[in-house]
Amino acid sequence: MDNQPTNVVLVGPMGSGKTSVGRRLACVLKRDFFDSDFEIIARTGVAIDHIFDVEGEEGFRQRETQVLKDLCEIPNIVIATGGGIVVKEENRALLKRDSFVVYLSSSIAQLVKRTANSKSRPLLEQSSNREQTIRDLVNAREDFYQEVADVVIETTGKKLYAIINEIKKAVLK
């Protein structure tokens, strides 16, 4: 148990279940839970789509990097990240440094279904074809998710507790 990395960080595309899984996983591992997107909202006092409108994606990504740096300083926590956190090389280096990174992988169909009613995903809001946008984002980021992952957990069609158990086994190895 001593060789266990400090933090467990969940990465994956929007709709892969990072926040739901992270919350539950934190309870099971008896750790605090942080969601990088929620942290950004708490710090700025505005919604993420507002940051995208005012500062663009680049402004948002800079805020995301700062939040990730700060969260990585807190020991023994579970962190759910935004789907695009892996696009910046600096973030990938932070993730690989001393965290146990879990990539929650899902089918495109499941991601489309899970994001269908969401109104707070700026990269989807501007899209006329949500499925194609999700497919493009996953294709663009897949290698980055794989690069940072200590373990890949396929979530398609699985119940929350089954996903949690798989992660727990991998973390406590």
N, C-alpha and C positions, 0 to 999 in steps of 0.2 A: 504493500500500500504506500510505502514511502516514495517509490519511484513514480508515483502518480503525478502527472502534470498538474500545474496549478489550476487552470480554468478549463472548463468544457465549453467550446464555442461551436454553435450550430451555423452552418452555411448552407446555401441552396437557393433555388429560384423562389420568387414570390409565390406564395400558395403551397409551398412544400411542407409547411407546418412548423416552422422554426419557433414561433412564439408559443403555440399550443404545446408542442413537445417540450420546449425549454422550461416553461412554467412547471409542468408536471415533473420533469426530470429533476429540477432544482428541489422540489419537495421530496422526491425519492432519495436524492443524494444528500439531503439536509444542507443545502447551500442557498445563498441568495440568488435571485434571478434578475438579470438586466436585459432589456431589449434596446439595441443601439438606436433604432428609430424613435422609440419612446423617449430615450435620453435626449435626443436632438430636439424633440418637441418640447420637453420639459425645460431645456436650456434656452430655447429661442422664444417660447411662448406662442409659437405659430405652427400650423399644420405643415407637413412635409411638402404638399403640393404648393403651398404659398412660398416656401423657400425655393422650390423649382421655378415658380413664376418670377420671383424677384432676383434670385441669384443664379438661376440656371442649374443644370446638373452639376457643373464644375463646382459651384459654390456649395451645393449640397454635399458633394463628395469630400470637400475640404473639411466641412463640419463633421462628417462621418469618420474621417481619419482621426480627428482630434478626440472624438468620443471613444473610438476604439483604443487609442493610446491610453486614455484615462482609465477605461474599464480594465485593460490588461494589467494595470498597476494594482488592482484590487485582487487579493488572493482568494482562491477557492470559491469561485462563482460560476454560474452558468450564464452564458451570453448568447442571445439570439441576434443575429446580424441582419442587415438589409440584404436583399438579393444581389445587389451590385457591389457589395463591399470588396469583392475579390478582383474587381477590374483594375484597381490601383496596385502597382507593384509594392509600394510602401506598406499597404494593408496586408498583402500576402506575406511579406516578411514578418510583420507583427504577429500574424496568426500562427506562423510556423515556429516562432521563437520559443515560447514555452507554454503553449496551450494544447489541449487535446481537441483536435478539430474533427467534427462529425459533419459529413456532407449528407444532407437529406435529399435523396434523389427521388423524383416522381415522374410519372408519364405526363406527356403534354396534355392529354385528355383530363387527367386529374387536376393539373394546375389550372387549366381553363375553368373547370367546374368550381374549384375552390376560390377562384378570384372573380367569379361571375358577378357577384353582388357588391364587390368592393368599390368604394368611391374614392379611396385614398391612395391610389397607386398611380402617380403621375405619368409613368412611362406607358401605362395602359390607357389612361384617360384620353391621351392625344391620338389613340389608335382607332382606326375604323375596323380593323381585323385583329381582335384580341388574340385569337389563337395563333395567327402568324407572328404577331409581336412577341408572344411568349416563346414560340418556337425559335425565333431569331435570337432572343436574349439568352435562352438556354444554350443554343448552339455557340454563341459568341463567348459564353462564360464557362462552358463545361470543362475545358482544359484547366482553367483556373481553380474551379471547385476541386477537381481531381488532384491538382498540384498541392493544395493546402491540406487535403483531407488525410487524417490518420485512419479513418474508417469511413466507408460509404454505406449508408443504410437506405435500402430501397423502401419507400413508404407507400407505394401504390397499392391500394386495396387493403392496407393493414390497419388494424385498430391501434389507437393511441398506446394502450398498455403494452402491446407487442413491440412497438417501435422503442418505447422506453426500456423494455427488458433487453433488447438487442444492444442499445447504447450502453446500458449499465454493465452488461457483460464485457463490452469492449473497453470501457473506461476502467473497470476494476481488474482487468487482466494483469 
